[in-house]
Amino acid sequence: MGLKERVQDCLGSDIIELVEYRGDLSVEVPRTKIVEILTKLKEAEGLKFDFLSDIVGVDNSVLWEKKKAAKKKKAKGDEEQEQEPEDLGPPPPRFEIVYLLLSLSSNERLRVKIRVPEEDPVVDSITKIWKGANWPEREIYDLFGIKFRGHPNLKRLLMWEGFPAHPLRKDYPLEGQGEERTFDECKYF
Amino acid sequence: MGLQAYTGPGWLLTKAEQLINWGRSRSPWPLPYGTACCGIEMMCALAASYDMARFGAERPSFSPRQADVLIEAGTITKKMVPVLRRIYDQMAEPKWVIAMGACACTGGVFRTYSTHQGIGDVIPVDIYIPGCPPRPEGLLYALLKLIDKIQKDHPLRRQVVEALGG
């Protein structure tokens, strides 16, 4: 039985979308059930995704704007009239969190995606399943501002404490907004 | 260095400043502060094939208290800036700074929110080495330039000026 079928068997109706692209399997699941689903994937016989490679955050806002613009341009070119594309639907939730799993016994990989809306950027922490999720979750909190419920030490990881923004959000300018770290904030010595 | 040797019991005649400069310029012990790929080139310059010890940079001192030259090799992030300043402050006088590589000089390619755009506004830099990264020869050339600079220094005159409050 292929990996796709086994994942389908294991997760059943929790799957929102299951895509295979060039041999890589991605599964999108509901945000609220992420802990339960990852536990299942870790423990299910025949899957055993027991290794968490990484957790990645994605800000989709600009991507969707670009898609919309491209579609609009195409429609304009085809029919010489301005019209809103209809089949694109409402914008998807702004953020995405991607869990990259690996099964050490079968050497198979799986992407698990959840979507996180901008107005309520809270996700359950998976540090109870994998302790190694601690720092990746802190990094995502630092750079995207997504909070992890139940995380033991949710502090900034890369930027210094007191940094006023979340720099990997697409509306943050690349060159920053002139933030500087002051001497008083540095308490290493 | 304006040194005159008299025959006989072995008298040497020179100026105190020149003697001090001679000592300082012949033993500029470096504090290696490698934060990025320039650090690798610096290690290469310190190791056997380039052998920076030939010019008196004999012992890389990882304690700022026993170092004379801070070789800042690599990117300085904004998070790191107070740390760099603190390390510079911990070094005993006299002290010099070499900014090695494009990142240390100007921020280099990293014109971003996290990178400090050149260390010159945090600590006083004596020698800038461009390059990404500069070759070990570049660092040796900078060290020779620094030795020239130390030899032109007036340590006693500076102390008199400082004592007079200027």
Boltz contact constraints between the chains, C-beta under 6 A:
constraints:
  - contact:
      token1: [A, 160]
      token2: [B, 79]
      max_distance: 6.0
  - contact:
      token1: [A, 167]
      token2: [B, 113]
      max_distance: 6.0
  - contact:
      token1: [A, 174]
      token2: [B, 112]
      max_distance: 6.0
  - contact:
      token1: [A, 175]
      token2: [B, 111]
      max_distance: 6.0
  - contact:
      token1: [A, 176]
      token2: [B, 113]
      max_distance: 6.0
  - contact:
      token1: [A, 181]
      token2: [B, 78]
      max_distance: 6.0
  - contact:
      token1: [A, 181]
      token2: [B, 79]
      max_distance: 6.0
  - contact:
      token1: [A, 181]
      token2: [B, 81]
      max_distance: 6.0
  - contact:
      token1: [A, 183]
      token2: [B, 82]
      max_distance: 6.0
  - contact:
      token1: [A, 186]
      token2: [B, 82]
      max_distance: 6.0
